[in-house]
Amino acid sequence: MIEDLALAFQASLLVRHAPPAVADGFCAGRLGDERARTFGTLPRGVDGRAIVDRALAA
C-alpha cells in the first residue's frame, strides 16, 4: 500500500510539472493495466524518444 501511495504521489507531481510525454509514460508504465515494476519497462505507445530527448537536453 505504501508503494502505491508513493507511485500516486510521483504521478501527481509529474502530471502537474513535467511534459505530457514524461507524465503519460510514467502513468502508463507504473499505474496502467500494463504496468511493470522493472526499471525502464514501458508499455507500447509511450513516446520513449520524447522522454530520452528531454533527459538529454538537461
Biopython code that builds the backbone (N, CA, C, O; Angstrom):
import numpy as np
from Bio.PDB.StructureBuilder import StructureBuilder

atoms = [
    (1, "MET", "N", (0.815, -1.190, 0.000)),
    (1, "MET", "CA", (0.000, 0.000, 0.000)),
    (1, "MET", "C", (0.867, 1.266, 0.000)),
    (1, "MET", "O", (0.551, 2.230, -0.698)),
    (2, "ILE", "N", (1.935, 1.269, 0.762)),
    (2, "ILE", "CA", (2.809, 2.440, 0.814)),
    (2, "ILE", "C", (3.435, 2.695, -0.552)),
    (2, "ILE", "O", (3.543, 3.841, -0.990)),
    (3, "GLU", "N", (3.844, 1.627, -1.217)),
    (3, "GLU", "CA", (4.434, 1.793, -2.547)),
    (3, "GLU", "C", (3.418, 2.388, -3.521)),
    (3, "GLU", "O", (3.769, 3.235, -4.342)),
    (4, "ASP", "N", (2.176, 1.954, -3.434)),
    (4, "ASP", "CA", (1.131, 2.500, -4.305)),
    (4, "ASP", "C", (0.900, 3.984, -4.036)),
    (4, "ASP", "O", (0.684, 4.757, -4.969)),
    (5, "LEU", "N", (0.944, 4.382, -2.774)),
    (5, "LEU", "CA", (0.799, 5.801, -2.435)),
    (5, "LEU", "C", (1.968, 6.617, -2.983)),
    (5, "LEU", "O", (1.780, 7.721, -3.492)),
    (6, "ALA", "N", (3.164, 6.067, -2.875)),
    (6, "ALA", "CA", (4.342, 6.764, -3.403)),
    (6, "ALA", "C", (4.240, 6.923, -4.919)),
    (6, "ALA", "O", (4.564, 7.984, -5.453)),
    (7, "LEU", "N", (3.796, 5.883, -5.610)),
    (7, "LEU", "CA", (3.632, 5.968, -7.062)),
    (7, "LEU", "C", (2.571, 6.998, -7.436)),
    (7, "LEU", "O", (2.745, 7.754, -8.391)),
    (8, "ALA", "N", (1.482, 7.026, -6.690)),
    (8, "ALA", "CA", (0.424, 8.002, -6.966)),
    (8, "ALA", "C", (0.932, 9.430, -6.743)),
    (8, "ALA", "O", (0.604, 10.335, -7.510)),
    (9, "PHE", "N", (1.724, 9.627, -5.704)),
    (9, "PHE", "CA", (2.283, 10.954, -5.437)),
    (9, "PHE", "C", (3.251, 11.369, -6.548)),
    (9, "PHE", "O", (3.219, 12.508, -7.012)),
    (10, "GLN", "N", (4.111, 10.438, -6.970)),
    (10, "GLN", "CA", (5.028, 10.729, -8.075)),
    (10, "GLN", "C", (4.248, 11.101, -9.334)),
    (10, "GLN", "O", (4.578, 12.068, -10.020)),
    (11, "ALA", "N", (3.221, 10.328, -9.623)),
    (11, "ALA", "CA", (2.413, 10.596, -10.818)),
    (11, "ALA", "C", (1.762, 11.969, -10.741)),
    (11, "ALA", "O", (1.729, 12.694, -11.735)),
    (12, "SER", "N", (1.245, 12.333, -9.573)),
    (12, "SER", "CA", (0.585, 13.634, -9.450)),
    (12, "SER", "C", (1.567, 14.779, -9.674)),
    (12, "SER", "O", (1.213, 15.791, -10.280)),
    (13, "LEU", "N", (2.786, 14.626, -9.192)),
    (13, "LEU", "CA", (3.798, 15.660, -9.415)),
    (13, "LEU", "C", (4.177, 15.759, -10.888)),
    (13, "LEU", "O", (4.323, 16.858, -11.424)),
    (14, "LEU", "N", (4.336, 14.618, -11.537)),
    (14, "LEU", "CA", (4.687, 14.632, -12.957)),
    (14, "LEU", "C", (3.569, 15.224, -13.805)),
    (14, "LEU", "O", (3.837, 15.984, -14.735)),
    (15, "VAL", "N", (2.340, 14.890, -13.501)),
    (15, "VAL", "CA", (1.209, 15.428, -14.270)),
    (15, "VAL", "C", (1.170, 16.951, -14.155)),
    (15, "VAL", "O", (0.831, 17.643, -15.115)),
    (16, "ARG", "N", (1.517, 17.465, -12.983)),
    (16, "ARG", "CA", (1.475, 18.915, -12.782)),
    (16, "ARG", "C", (2.704, 19.647, -13.302)),
    (16, "ARG", "O", (2.602, 20.809, -13.695)),
    (17, "HIS", "N", (3.870, 18.990, -13.313)),
    (17, "HIS", "CA", (5.100, 19.738, -13.568)),
    (17, "HIS", "C", (5.974, 19.228, -14.714)),
    (17, "HIS", "O", (6.946, 19.894, -15.073)),
    (18, "ALA", "N", (5.667, 18.096, -15.287)),
    (18, "ALA", "CA", (6.512, 17.528, -16.345)),
    (18, "ALA", "C", (5.806, 17.625, -17.697)),
    (18, "ALA", "O", (4.588, 17.789, -17.755)),
    (19, "PRO", "N", (6.566, 17.525, -18.771)),
    (19, "PRO", "CA", (5.941, 17.488, -20.094)),
    (19, "PRO", "C", (4.993, 16.283, -20.201)),
    (19, "PRO", "O", (5.200, 15.268, -19.535)),
    (20, "PRO", "N", (3.973, 16.397, -21.023)),
    (20, "PRO", "CA", (2.992, 15.312, -21.139)),
    (20, "PRO", "C", (3.600, 13.945, -21.468)),
    (20, "PRO", "O", (3.142, 12.934, -20.936)),
    (21, "ALA", "N", (4.606, 13.890, -22.321)),
    (21, "ALA", "CA", (5.201, 12.592, -22.678)),
    (21, "ALA", "C", (5.799, 11.904, -21.452)),
    (21, "ALA", "O", (5.697, 10.686, -21.308)),
    (22, "VAL", "N", (6.415, 12.676, -20.580)),
    (22, "VAL", "CA", (7.026, 12.117, -19.372)),
    (22, "VAL", "C", (5.945, 11.647, -18.400)),
    (22, "VAL", "O", (6.004, 10.527, -17.892)),
    (23, "ALA", "N", (4.967, 12.498, -18.147)),
    (23, "ALA", "CA", (3.889, 12.139, -17.220)),
    (23, "ALA", "C", (3.084, 10.953, -17.742)),
    (23, "ALA", "O", (2.775, 10.029, -16.990)),
    (24, "ASP", "N", (2.748, 10.981, -19.016)),
    (24, "ASP", "CA", (1.974, 9.880, -19.598)),
    (24, "ASP", "C", (2.763, 8.574, -19.560)),
    (24, "ASP", "O", (2.206, 7.514, -19.272)),
    (25, "GLY", "N", (4.047, 8.653, -19.849)),
    (25, "GLY", "CA", (4.883, 7.457, -19.808)),
    (25, "GLY", "C", (4.962, 6.864, -18.414)),
    (25, "GLY", "O", (4.871, 5.648, -18.246)),
    (26, "PHE", "N", (5.130, 7.715, -17.419)),
    (26, "PHE", "CA", (5.189, 7.228, -16.038)),
    (26, "PHE", "C", (3.865, 6.590, -15.637)),
    (26, "PHE", "O", (3.839, 5.489, -15.087)),
    (27, "CYS", "N", (2.777, 7.284, -15.913)),
    (27, "CYS", "CA", (1.462, 6.761, -15.520)),
    (27, "CYS", "C", (1.157, 5.440, -16.219)),
    (27, "CYS", "O", (0.645, 4.510, -15.596)),
    (28, "ALA", "N", (1.466, 5.357, -17.501)),
    (28, "ALA", "CA", (1.207, 4.113, -18.234)),
    (28, "ALA", "C", (2.105, 2.983, -17.740)),
    (28, "ALA", "O", (1.666, 1.840, -17.613)),
    (29, "GLY", "N", (3.353, 3.310, -17.464)),
    (29, "GLY", "CA", (4.308, 2.289, -17.061)),
    (29, "GLY", "C", (4.201, 1.845, -15.617)),
    (29, "GLY", "O", (4.595, 0.728, -15.283)),
    (30, "ARG", "N", (3.676, 2.698, -14.759)),
    (30, "ARG", "CA", (3.628, 2.363, -13.334)),
    (30, "ARG", "C", (2.223, 2.232, -12.760)),
    (30, "ARG", "O", (2.031, 1.599, -11.722)),
    (31, "LEU", "N", (1.236, 2.831, -13.433)),
    (31, "LEU", "CA", (-0.123, 2.794, -12.895)),
    (31, "LEU", "C", (-1.119, 2.099, -13.815)),
    (31, "LEU", "O", (-2.193, 1.696, -13.369)),
    (32, "GLY", "N", (-0.779, 1.956, -15.084)),
    (32, "GLY", "CA", (-1.711, 1.414, -16.067)),
    (32, "GLY", "C", (-1.880, -0.091, -15.991)),
    (32, "GLY", "O", (-1.259, -0.762, -15.166)),
    (33, "ASP", "N", (-2.730, -0.608, -16.864)),
    (33, "ASP", "CA", (-3.006, -2.044, -16.909)),
    (33, "ASP", "C", (-1.774, -2.865, -17.275)),
    (33, "ASP", "O", (-1.636, -4.009, -16.841)),
    (34, "GLU", "N", (-0.881, -2.286, -18.069)),
    (34, "GLU", "CA", (0.330, -2.993, -18.496)),
    (34, "GLU", "C", (1.541, -2.584, -17.659)),
    (34, "GLU", "O", (2.675, -2.641, -18.136)),
    (35, "ARG", "N", (1.305, -2.180, -16.435)),
    (35, "ARG", "CA", (2.399, -1.674, -15.606)),
    (35, "ARG", "C", (3.415, -2.764, -15.289)),
    (35, "ARG", "O", (3.119, -3.959, -15.295)),
    (36, "ALA", "N", (4.614, -2.298, -15.016)),
    (36, "ALA", "CA", (5.703, -3.208, -14.669)),
    (36, "ALA", "C", (6.545, -2.549, -13.587)),
    (36, "ALA", "O", (6.660, -1.324, -13.547)),
    (37, "ARG", "N", (7.115, -3.331, -12.736)),
    (37, "ARG", "CA", (7.952, -2.800, -11.656)),
    (37, "ARG", "C", (9.426, -2.759, -12.053)),
    (37, "ARG", "O", (10.262, -2.287, -11.283)),
    (38, "THR", "N", (9.745, -3.242, -13.231)),
    (38, "THR", "CA", (11.122, -3.280, -13.691)),
    (38, "THR", "C", (11.520, -1.927, -14.261)),
    (38, "THR", "O", (10.805, -1.365, -15.091)),
    (39, "PHE", "N", (12.652, -1.405, -13.821)),
    (39, "PHE", "CA", (13.141, -0.111, -14.293)),
    (39, "PHE", "C", (13.299, -0.133, -15.806)),
    (39, "PHE", "O", (13.895, -1.054, -16.363)),
    (40, "GLY", "N", (12.762, 0.886, -16.464)),
    (40, "GLY", "CA", (12.919, 1.021, -17.903)),
    (40, "GLY", "C", (11.871, 0.315, -18.730)),
    (40, "GLY", "O", (11.896, 0.411, -19.957)),
    (41, "THR", "N", (10.953, -0.389, -18.101)),
    (41, "THR", "CA", (9.920, -1.106, -18.836)),
    (41, "THR", "C", (8.733, -0.180, -19.071)),
    (41, "THR", "O", (8.145, 0.346, -18.126)),
    (42, "LEU", "N", (8.392, 0.011, -20.334)),
    (42, "LEU", "CA", (7.257, 0.859, -20.689)),
    (42, "LEU", "C", (6.352, 0.115, -21.668)),
    (42, "LEU", "O", (6.838, -0.640, -22.510)),
    (43, "PRO", "N", (5.051, 0.322, -21.561)),
    (43, "PRO", "CA", (4.139, -0.335, -22.500)),
    (43, "PRO", "C", (4.219, 0.301, -23.887)),
    (43, "PRO", "O", (4.755, 1.396, -24.055)),
    (44, "ARG", "N", (3.683, -0.398, -24.858)),
    (44, "ARG", "CA", (3.643, 0.134, -26.224)),
    (44, "ARG", "C", (2.865, 1.442, -26.253)),
    (44, "ARG", "O", (1.923, 1.646, -25.488)),
    (45, "GLY", "N", (3.280, 2.310, -27.147)),
    (45, "GLY", "CA", (2.581, 3.573, -27.317)),
    (45, "GLY", "C", (3.176, 4.735, -26.541)),
    (45, "GLY", "O", (2.812, 5.887, -26.777)),
    (46, "VAL", "N", (4.082, 4.452, -25.623)),
    (46, "VAL", "CA", (4.735, 5.523, -24.865)),
    (46, "VAL", "C", (5.788, 6.169, -25.763)),
    (46, "VAL", "O", (6.540, 5.475, -26.447)),
    (47, "ASP", "N", (5.837, 7.490, -25.755)),
    (47, "ASP", "CA", (6.783, 8.227, -26.595)),
    (47, "ASP", "C", (8.160, 8.242, -25.934)),
    (47, "ASP", "O", (8.567, 9.231, -25.325)),
    (48, "GLY", "N", (8.854, 7.137, -26.069)),
    (48, "GLY", "CA", (10.174, 6.997, -25.453)),
    (48, "GLY", "C", (11.179, 8.004, -25.976)),
    (48, "GLY", "O", (12.027, 8.484, -25.223)),
    (49, "ARG", "N", (11.096, 8.325, -27.243)),
    (49, "ARG", "CA", (12.020, 9.294, -27.841)),
    (49, "ARG", "C", (11.894, 10.655, -27.159)),
    (49, "ARG", "O", (12.906, 11.295, -26.873)),
    (50, "ALA", "N", (10.670, 11.105, -26.895)),
    (50, "ALA", "CA", (10.461, 12.396, -26.234)),
    (50, "ALA", "C", (11.028, 12.380, -24.817)),
    (50, "ALA", "O", (11.571, 13.381, -24.350)),
    (51, "ILE", "N", (10.902, 11.251, -24.140)),
    (51, "ILE", "CA", (11.434, 11.136, -22.778)),
    (51, "ILE", "C", (12.959, 11.209, -22.804)),
    (51, "ILE", "O", (13.561, 11.919, -21.998)),
    (52, "VAL", "N", (13.578, 10.482, -23.720)),
    (52, "VAL", "CA", (15.041, 10.492, -23.830)),
    (52, "VAL", "C", (15.534, 11.870, -24.256)),
    (52, "VAL", "O", (16.514, 12.374, -23.708)),
    (53, "ASP", "N", (14.868, 12.478, -25.222)),
    (53, "ASP", "CA", (15.272, 13.815, -25.670)),
    (53, "ASP", "C", (15.228, 14.816, -24.523)),
    (53, "ASP", "O", (16.112, 15.665, -24.405)),
    (54, "ARG", "N", (14.213, 14.722, -23.685)),
    (54, "ARG", "CA", (14.119, 15.636, -22.539)),
    (54, "ARG", "C", (15.262, 15.389, -21.562)),
    (54, "ARG", "O", (15.848, 16.335, -21.037)),
    (55, "ALA", "N", (15.576, 14.130, -21.319)),
    (55, "ALA", "CA", (16.656, 13.801, -20.390)),
    (55, "ALA", "C", (18.004, 14.286, -20.922)),
    (55, "ALA", "O", (18.837, 14.765, -20.153)),
    (56, "LEU", "N", (18.219, 14.167, -22.212)),
    (56, "LEU", "CA", (19.493, 14.582, -22.795)),
    (56, "LEU", "C", (19.629, 16.095, -22.889)),
    (56, "LEU", "O", (20.742, 16.621, -22.920)),
    (57, "ALA", "N", (18.514, 16.789, -22.933)),
    (57, "ALA", "CA", (18.550, 18.250, -23.027)),
    (57, "ALA", "C", (18.914, 18.902, -21.698)),
    (57, "ALA", "O", (19.342, 20.056, -21.667)),
    (58, "ALA", "N", (18.749, 18.181, -20.620)),
    (58, "ALA", "CA", (19.001, 18.750, -19.281)),
    (58, "ALA", "C", (20.472, 18.913, -19.001)),
    (58, "ALA", "O", (20.848, 19.376, -17.925)),
]
sb = StructureBuilder()
sb.init_structure("model")
sb.init_model(0)
sb.init_chain("A")
sb.init_seg("    ")
for serial, (resi, resn, name, xyz) in enumerate(atoms, 1):
    if name == "N":
        sb.init_residue(resn, " ", resi, " ")
    sb.init_atom(name, np.array(xyz, "f"), 0.0, 1.0, " ", f" {name:<3s}", serial, name[0])
structure = sb.get_structure()
